[in-house]
Amino acid sequence: MKKMMGCFLVMAAACGGPGSNPDGGGAHIDPGTVQGFGIDQKDTQFFASSSANNGVVDQFDIMISDTPKICENVTNGVTPKGSGTLWITLGNLSGSNRLPVTVGTYSLPSPDATSLSGLVAGAHFDKYQDGTCPPAFDLAKGQATSGTVTVKTYNDTYLAGEFDLKFVDSGDKLSGSFVASKCGIDLLTAPSPSCTP
């Protein structure tokens, strides 16, 4: 996710695991909202990116959305109207160097952090209106301010783990588990998304 890394550089649901969806990935979302909106998960995908274009994956992006076809939409630079998406970015940082991402627990840095190192996460929740494209709330309120994202399994097909995130306003939170299918494009070179009425 270009915008997030720039700022600091989601089985059966009844069993408590990710719910299935037609695009392959799934997530189980615990009760929780951001600005009054939750996620009715329809698709969960992840992206593996290489900032140096050398094949070394140094960034994971996970998208948990209430609209299907994440991979197709991202490839075409489309954000459907009415969509709500939790967007998580994971990196492994050492000073100015970006190391390969791996399994482990990634933590959101404090908002006033001046330097970052280790397994670092960023997260944002976006929600657009059903009839038109303007955001349903001030998107600054959708920025996660604390929490963790744990990657338990990673291979070339899927990424699995869990997340526990708190947001700007007290009481706003999202948590759950995910098995994300891989979308085979690099978000670092993907077109910038725009909402389509």
Secondary structure, 3 states (H helix, E strand, C coil): CHHHHHHCCCCCHHHCCCCCCCCCCEEEECCCCECCECCCCCEEEEEEECCCCCCCCCEEEEEEECCCCHHHHHHCCEEECCCEEEEEEEEEEECCEEECCCCEEEECCCCCCCCCEEEEEEEEEEEECCCCCCECCCHHHHEEEEEEEEEEEECCCEEEEEEEEEECCCCCEEEEEEEEEECCCCHHHCCCCEEEC
